[in-house]
């Protein structure tokens, strides 16, 4: 079976090679000929023989077309469809708040695995949220997101100490 396949491949290669040589020779022969235009036949009409085109009276009296919106939206502007925007979330749980000599510190824990813990203070950035304010019982985060039009807006998320935790 293998010898038959090898023989078939050799025959196929020789045939492809011959076809390639024949096509190259045909292209060379066609390019070498003198290309002259055949004389026009009697059936063809010349442009000067065609009757002149006249416009009708209706077409001459037409006014230019303009778009009259009359309270409708412009079809060439993006629609103002209200897309339900999901409120920003901060995947952090407030574990505790510690008062230092000069400021307050918050102890937060990530709500998604591997549940990393952080000690943060104001103006720190944790998981793409900036700490804006820390009080005795809550932390305010600033999350920057894009609205439906693509503009960057700042949203605020507040995390409070849960009732079961002691201060």
C-alpha positions as CSV (number, residue, x, y, z in Angstrom):
1,X,0.0,0.0,0.0
2,X,2.8,2.4,0.9
3,X,4.6,1.8,-2.5
4,X,1.4,2.4,-4.3
5,X,0.9,5.7,-2.5
6,X,4.5,6.7,-3.2
7,X,4.1,6.0,-6.9
8,X,0.8,8.0,-7.0
9,X,2.6,11.0,-5.4
10,X,5.4,10.9,-8.0
11,X,2.9,10.8,-10.9
12,X,1.0,13.7,-9.3
13,X,4.2,15.8,-8.9
14,X,5.2,15.2,-12.5
15,X,1.7,16.1,-13.7
16,X,1.6,19.3,-11.6
17,X,5.0,20.3,-12.9
18,X,4.0,19.8,-16.5
19,X,0.8,21.9,-16.0
20,X,2.9,24.7,-14.5
21,X,5.3,24.8,-17.4
22,X,2.4,24.8,-19.9
23,X,0.6,27.6,-18.2
24,X,3.8,29.7,-18.0
25,X,4.4,29.2,-21.8
26,X,0.8,30.1,-22.6
27,X,1.1,33.3,-20.6
28,X,4.4,34.2,-22.3
29,X,2.8,33.6,-25.7
30,X,-0.2,35.7,-24.9
31,X,1.9,38.6,-23.7
32,X,4.1,38.6,-26.8
33,X,1.2,39.1,-29.3
34,X,0.5,42.5,-30.8
35,X,-2.6,43.7,-29.1
36,X,-4.6,45.8,-31.6
37,X,-8.2,46.9,-31.1
38,X,-10.7,45.3,-33.5
39,X,-12.6,47.8,-35.7
40,X,-16.0,48.9,-34.3
41,X,-18.9,46.9,-35.7
42,X,-21.8,48.4,-37.4
43,X,-24.1,47.5,-34.5
44,X,-22.3,49.7,-32.0
45,X,-23.7,53.3,-31.6
46,X,-21.5,56.3,-31.0
47,X,-22.4,58.8,-28.2
48,X,-23.1,61.5,-30.7
49,X,-25.8,59.4,-32.3
50,X,-27.8,59.1,-29.1
51,X,-30.7,61.4,-28.5
52,X,-30.2,64.3,-26.1
53,X,-31.4,63.8,-22.5
54,X,-34.0,66.3,-21.4
55,X,-35.2,66.8,-17.9
56,X,-38.9,66.9,-17.2
57,X,-40.7,69.9,-15.8
58,X,-41.4,68.1,-12.5
59,X,-37.7,67.5,-11.8
60,X,-36.8,71.1,-12.4
61,X,-39.3,72.5,-9.9
62,X,-38.2,70.2,-7.0
63,X,-36.9,71.8,-3.8
64,X,-34.0,70.3,-1.9
65,X,-35.0,67.7,0.6
66,X,-34.3,68.5,4.3
67,X,-34.9,66.4,7.4
68,X,-37.8,67.8,9.6
69,X,-37.3,66.4,13.1
70,X,-40.5,67.9,14.7
71,X,-39.7,66.3,18.1
72,X,-38.3,63.0,16.7
73,X,-34.7,61.9,17.4
74,X,-32.0,62.5,14.8
75,X,-31.3,59.1,13.2
76,X,-27.6,60.0,12.7
77,X,-27.0,60.6,16.4
78,X,-26.6,57.8,19.0
79,X,-29.8,57.0,20.8
80,X,-30.4,58.2,24.3
81,X,-31.8,54.9,25.4
82,X,-31.5,54.5,29.1
83,X,-29.4,51.5,29.9
84,X,-29.9,50.2,33.4
85,X,-26.4,50.9,34.9
86,X,-25.4,48.5,37.6
87,X,-24.2,50.3,40.7
88,X,-20.5,50.0,41.4
89,X,-19.4,47.5,44.0
90,X,-16.4,47.1,46.2
91,X,-15.6,43.5,47.0
92,X,-14.3,44.4,50.5
93,X,-15.8,43.7,53.9
94,X,-15.1,46.2,56.7
95,X,-13.7,44.2,59.6
96,X,-12.6,47.0,61.9
97,X,-11.5,50.6,62.4
98,X,-8.4,51.5,64.4
99,X,-7.7,55.0,65.7
100,X,-4.0,55.9,65.3
101,X,-2.2,58.9,66.8
102,X,-3.0,61.1,63.8
103,X,-5.7,59.4,61.7
104,X,-8.1,56.5,61.5
105,X,-7.2,53.2,59.8
106,X,-9.6,50.6,58.5
107,X,-9.1,46.9,58.4
108,X,-10.8,45.4,55.4
109,X,-11.0,41.9,53.9
110,X,-11.5,40.9,50.3
111,X,-14.8,39.1,49.8
112,X,-13.5,37.0,46.9
113,X,-10.9,34.3,47.3
114,X,-8.1,34.3,48.5
115,X,-9.7,36.7,51.0
116,X,-6.7,39.0,51.4
117,X,-6.8,41.5,54.4
118,X,-5.7,45.1,54.2
119,X,-5.0,47.9,56.6
120,X,-6.0,51.1,54.8
121,X,-6.1,54.8,55.4
122,X,-7.6,57.8,53.5
123,X,-6.4,58.2,49.9
124,X,-5.2,54.6,49.6
125,X,-6.3,52.6,46.6
126,X,-7.5,49.0,47.2
127,X,-8.8,46.8,44.3
128,X,-9.5,49.9,42.0
129,X,-11.4,51.8,44.7
130,X,-9.9,54.9,46.4
131,X,-10.6,55.4,50.1
132,X,-12.2,58.8,50.4
133,X,-13.2,59.0,54.1
134,X,-12.9,56.9,57.2
135,X,-15.1,57.6,60.2
136,X,-15.6,55.6,63.5
137,X,-18.2,53.3,61.9
138,X,-17.9,53.5,58.1
139,X,-15.5,53.8,55.1
140,X,-16.4,55.7,51.9
141,X,-14.8,54.4,48.7
142,X,-14.7,56.2,45.3
143,X,-15.0,54.0,42.3
144,X,-14.5,55.5,38.8
145,X,-16.6,53.9,36.1
146,X,-17.7,54.7,32.6
147,X,-21.3,55.6,31.9
148,X,-23.3,54.4,28.9
149,X,-21.9,57.3,26.8
150,X,-18.3,56.4,27.7
151,X,-17.7,59.3,30.0
152,X,-15.7,58.7,33.2
153,X,-17.8,59.3,36.3
154,X,-17.0,58.9,40.0
155,X,-19.4,56.8,42.1
156,X,-19.2,56.4,45.9
157,X,-19.7,53.2,47.8
158,X,-20.1,53.2,51.6
159,X,-19.1,50.2,53.8
160,X,-20.4,50.2,57.3
161,X,-19.4,48.1,60.3
162,X,-21.8,45.3,60.7
163,X,-24.0,45.2,63.9
164,X,-22.4,42.0,65.1
165,X,-18.9,43.3,65.2
166,X,-17.5,45.0,68.3
167,X,-15.6,48.3,68.1
